[in-house]
C-alpha cells in the first residue's frame, strides 16, 4: 500500500496536482523526445523525411488512440474497486483486462500491417515521400503490442493512485529512444527506418519495466487463485468502459485524418509545417491532457468511495489549474512560436516556419476550450459513463470533417489551423451539459439509496 495514493481524502487540488505532475513531466519528456526525433529527421535527413514521418501521425492516432483509450478504460473499474477497498475484485479485473489486451494486440497489429500501404494512399500521401512514410508507419505498427502492454500496465499502476513510476519508465524509454536515434540515424545513416526501429525498441523496454515493477513492488495488483479465472461479467464491465473510450479516440481520429488528408493535398511544404507545429503543440497540450487523466482516476476513486461532493470540488480545482497554465502558455508561445519551428528546419525554409508558427498561435488562443474538454471528458469516463463521453468524439469528428470539406478549400492552410479549435468548442458544447446532467443524476441516485 506504500506505493498507492488514496485520492478520496485530503485537498482535491493537492490530490490532482500530486497525481498529474508526474504524468505531465513524463509526457513532456516523451514529447521532447518526439521533438528531438523530428529535429534529427528534419535537419539531418531533410524536409521530405520530416514530412514522411508526419504524414502518418493521424493514422497512428487512429490506431493507437483506440488502443490507449481502451487500456485507460480498463483501468477505470480497477480504480473504482480500489476506492471501494475491494481488492479481490480489483485483481479479478486485472486478470480479465490482460486477456482482452492480448486479443487486441494480436488482431490490431495483424490488420494494421496488412493495410498499411492502402491507408497511406487514402490520406493522400504525396508520392515523393510515400516509400519513407510506408517504412516508418509499418515499423510503428509492429510496436503496437508493446505500446498496448505499456498502456495497460501503467494504467493498472495509475488506477491505484501511483503516477510516479510510469513517469520514471517514460524517462528511461525516452532516453533509450534518443540514444538509438543518434546511433541508427546519425551514425549508421538508416534514415526513417532508424527512427521507427528506435521507437519499437523503446516501447518494448517501457512495457518490460512496468511488468517488472508490478511483480516486485505491487503484489496488491497480482491476481491469485480464483482471481485469475475468466469472468464474463467482469469482461463485459471492462469492455463497456474500455471500448467506448477507444472508439472515442478513433472517432476523433477520423476527423483528424480528414483534416490531415486535406492538408496533405496542399503539398509537402504544408505537410512539413503541420508536422513541426503538431510536435510543439503536443508538448504544450499534454499538460491539459494529463490534468484530465488525473481527473479520471480522481473521479473513479471517489465514485467508488461514494464521495460525490468531492467530485464537484475536484472539477473546480482542475479548471483553476488549467486556466493558470493557459496564461503561462500564452506568454511563451505568442512571442516565440517562429523560433520553436526552427528546431525542425533551417531558417531559410520560411514558408514552413511561418505556417507552422501560425498554426501554433491560433491553437493556443483556444487552449481553455481544450482544457474544459479534457477535464469533463475524463471525469465522465472516471464516473463509469464512457458511452456518454464517446459522443464528444463524434462532435469532434463532425467539426474536423466540416473544416476539411468547406474551410480548408477556401482558406488553405489557415483553414487547417482552425480544425482543432472548432472541434474543441463543438465537443465542449456537448460535454459540459452532459456532465451537469450526469452529476445531478448520480446525486439523486445516492440520495435514493440513503433514503
Number of C-alpha atoms within 10 A of each C-alpha: 10 7 14 16 18 16 24 23 11 10 14 22 17 13 21 24 18 18 25 23 18 19 28 25 19 25 24 20 19 22 20 18 22 20 20 17 24 26 21 23 27 22 16 17 18 17 24 21 24 30 30 29 27 25 31 24 17 22 23 19 19 22 20 22 22 26 30 23 23 30 31 29 30 31 32 30 27 32 29 27 24 25 29 19 14 13 16 18 17 27 24 24 28 25 21 22 25 16 12 17 18 13 11 17 18 12 11 18 18 14 11 20 15 12 11 18 17 10 15 20 14 11 21 19 26 21 11 12 18 20 14 19 27 24 18 24 26 20 20 23 23 19 20 25 23 20 23 24 25 26 22 27 26 26 26 28 25 26 30 27 24 22 25 19 19 25 21 18 21 25 20 16 24 26 16 19 26 21 13 20 29 17 15 20 22 16 10 11 15 16 20 26 20 23 25 24 20 26 26 21 16 23 24 18 20 26 24 16 22 23 15 11 16 17 13 8 12 18 13 16 21 16 20 13 7 11 18 15 12 14 14 10 9 18 19 12 16 24 19 18 27 30 22 25 32 26 24 27 27 26 24 28 27 22 28 26 26 22 27 28 21 23 28 23 15 17 14 23 19 22 29 29 29 26 25 31 28 19 23 22 18 19 20 22 21 19 23 26 22 25 25 28 25 29 31 29 32 31 31 33 31 26 24 23 17 18 16 17 12 19 23 15 13 22 21 14 18 23 18 12 16 21 16 11 17 20 13 10 16 15 10 10 20 16 11 13 20 22 14 17 24 21 19 30 25 15 15 9 14 13 14 27 27 17 22 28 26 19 25 25 20 16 19 22 15 17 23 20 19 22 27 23 25 24 27 26 31 29 28 25 27 31 26 24 18 25 18 20 24 24 21 26 28 23 24 29 27 20 24 29 21 18 26 26 13 11 18 21 16 12 13 16 22 16 19 22 25 20 25 22 21 20 27 25 20 22 27 22 14 20 25 16 11 18 17 12 11 16 17 11 12 15 14 12 12 14 10 9 8 7 6
